[in-house]
Amino acid sequence: MSLKRKFHRLKLVLSDIRFWPFYFQRRFTHPKTRNAISTVVAKLRPSAAQMTNHDDVAKHLNELNHAGLSHLGRLLSFEQCSELRNYFSGKLVTDFYRSESTLPFLPGSNERHPDAHIAHHNAHDIINAPYLLELANDPRILDIAAAFLGCKPTLTYLAAWWSYHTEKGAQQAEWFHRDVDDWRFLKLFIYLTDVDDKSGPHIYVTHSAASDKLTKIRRFEDDEVISAFGEKNILHLTGSAGEGFFEDTYGIHKGQPVKEGRRLIFQAVYSMFPLPYGPKTPVVKLSELTITRSISPDPWINRVYIAL
């Protein structure tokens, strides 16, 4: 990293207090230590006791605690996914990994840099997309997140991005790694395109979230992960558009590089504290949402994105 970039990073960290607890908790990488501290921290956060209980919460919580992954089944219909693909196809995206290609472009255009393996939509377009905000606030989804966190969740980050084939091979998060975002956090993934072995399936190493193997914050080679956990625990998560899963991404995971076509995925992150990669101020007022909503957003859960 250049001196200029280091200075810019330092200035950013000093000016945004969300980075302080973020970097502090990253100093603790042993799973048992993190779990013990997060249990204490959860007691100091708003309680989820007032949230409704759904019958399958215990099942999903057990799967997350043991395997780190829990399948949610179909969350969006084929028709809804088609509508979302059409919506996002007409919205600009940005590749933030290449300084020479930061100008926004349409997902299917020729303006994408040939090495750009992913391109993200902006927060305003995501929150105004059909179905996604409602889904992120679905009572069943929130119940599972609350049960896992041990407190009322904060909807701290919404993302939608396209993944592309390049000639460079694996880049960035396409190498195995752990996310170390908060003392405890949970990520919801929903495929918006059909995903097979050639279109960039998400890959997760079951039982790795609670393991003390490979806990350094770095990228891992495939051989390291196979040696530590065995091939039987490395899952390639293919699926149809509309299918979703919850994942504790402190567990080791990666995105498989796309070989053919394009992949569109939606992600919602639930955490204890607002995270520095989410919006610093709310994106919209509730009255400004461009699509009629069928929900009454909880002010605490949605405070990062919506000014109520």
JOZISUL-V718474 format. One record per pair of residues at least 12 apart in sequence whose C-alpha atoms are under 6 Angstrom apart, sorted by the first residue. I is the first residue (numbers start at 1). J is the second residue. D is the distance in whole Angstrom. If there is no record, write none. Layout:
# JOZISUL-V718474
<<I/J/D> <I/J/D>>
This chain:
# JOZISUL-V718474
<<18/276/5> <19/276/6> <29/215/6> <30/212/6> <31/210/5> <38/183/5> <42/150/6> <42/151/5> <46/151/6> <46/152/6> <47/151/5> <47/152/5> <48/151/5> <48/152/4> <57/144/5> <67/206/5> <67/207/4> <68/206/6> <68/247/6> <68/248/5> <69/246/6> <69/247/5> <70/245/6> <70/246/5> <71/245/4> <72/244/5> <72/245/5> <73/243/5> <73/244/6> <74/242/5> <74/243/4> <75/242/6> <75/243/6> <76/242/4> <77/242/6> <81/192/5> <89/107/6> <92/104/6> <92/105/5> <92/106/5> <93/105/5> <93/119/6> <93/120/5> <93/121/5> <94/119/5> <94/120/5> <95/119/5> <115/166/6> <117/163/6> <117/164/5> <118/162/5> <118/163/4> <118/164/6> <119/161/6> <119/162/5> <120/161/4> <121/160/6> <121/161/6> <153/270/6> <153/271/6> <153/272/6> <153/301/6> <154/270/5> <154/271/5> <154/272/6> <154/301/4> <155/269/6> <155/270/5> <155/301/5> <155/302/6> <156/269/6> <156/270/6> <156/274/5> <156/278/6> <157/268/6> <157/269/5> <157/278/5> <158/267/6> <158/268/5> <159/266/6> <159/267/5> <160/265/6> <160/266/4> <161/264/6> <161/265/6> <162/263/5> <162/264/5> <163/262/6> <163/263/5> <164/258/6> <164/262/5> <165/258/5> <165/259/5> <170/257/6> <173/254/6> <174/254/5> <174/255/5> <174/256/6> <175/219/6> <175/254/6> <176/219/6> <176/220/5> <176/253/5> <176/254/5> <177/219/5> <177/252/5> <177/253/6> <178/250/5> <178/251/6> <178/252/5> <179/249/6> <179/250/5> <180/250/6> <185/270/6> <185/271/4> <186/247/6> <186/248/5> <186/269/6> <186/270/5> <187/246/6> <187/247/5> <187/268/6> <187/269/5> <188/245/6> <188/246/5> <188/267/5> <188/268/5> <189/244/5> <189/245/6> <189/266/6> <189/267/5> <190/243/6> <190/244/4> <190/265/6> <190/266/5> <191/241/5> <191/242/6> <191/243/6> <191/265/5> <192/241/5> <192/242/6> <192/264/5> <192/265/5> <193/241/4> <193/263/6> <193/264/6> <194/240/4> <194/241/5> <195/238/5> <195/239/5> <196/238/5> <198/259/5> <198/260/6> <199/258/5> <199/259/6> <199/260/6> <200/256/5> <200/257/5> <200/258/4> <201/236/6> <201/237/5> <201/238/5> <201/256/6> <202/237/5> <202/255/5> <203/235/6> <203/236/5> <203/237/6> <203/253/5> <203/254/5> <203/255/6> <204/234/6> <204/235/5> <204/253/4> <205/233/5> <205/234/5> <205/252/5> <205/253/6> <206/233/5> <208/251/5> <208/252/6> <209/250/5> <209/251/4> <282/304/5> <282/305/4> <282/306/5> <282/307/6> <283/305/5> <284/306/5> <285/306/5> <285/307/5> <285/308/6> <286/308/5>>
